[in-house]
Structures are given as C-alpha cells and as structure tokens.
Amino acid sequence: MGAHSFSVEAVDKAGNRSSQSINILVIVDYDRLPSLTDQFLVTNGSTEDLSSFESKLMSAKQSEEKGNTSAHNGQLQAFMNQVKAQSGKAFTEEQAKVLRELAESMVK
C-alpha cells in the first residue's frame, strides 16, 4: 500500500541509453477490496458466495464511520479469517495472501 516507484534503464548495442520511471499509488478501501475479492473468486471459478465476504467489509466500514475501532478491527479480522479458511480452495494461496495483507493494512 502507499506510493511505489519503479525505474528501468536500457542500453542498446550501439551504447544508446534510455531510462524510464513510474510512480504508482496503491489505495485500499471498502469499494475496491470487495471488487478484488470477487475478481479472484470468478477467476478461480469458485462457487463461494461473495456476499459473505462483502458483508464483513461493509460492517467494518460502518463501524469505522461510527468511530467503533474495536468492532471495525474485529470485522476485518473476520474477513481475514474467512479468506484464510478459503486459501487453496476458493482462492489460490497467493490471492489469499494478497487479500489478507490488504485487509490488514486497513486495521486501525
């Protein structure tokens, strides 16, 4: 999460040099995380229902809006636990790791 910079430099056989840099800002929020979760489920042909994942994230969002940090963190933890339980099933291990890390970045 946050800002990331990538740079590359190339030299051709004639000795000509070129370089390029790119800056990427990774943002995690309650609109994007369910979308990514759904994308992973669809990509894997999973029959796991997105709504059970999404409801935990929407509850966390509502708790955050109300200032209830404890409930917010608990609901994110429930999401992470559910993702972990589906690792190697509805999600590949790498997808589950990504989802858990993104959710963890939202914990207060």
Secondary structure, DSSP 8 states (H G I E B T S, - for coil): -EEEEEEEEEE-TT--EEEEEEEEEE---TTHHHHHHHHHHHHTT----HHHHHHHHHHHHHHHHTT-HHHHHHHHHHHHHHHHHTBTTTB-HHHHHHHHHHHHTT--
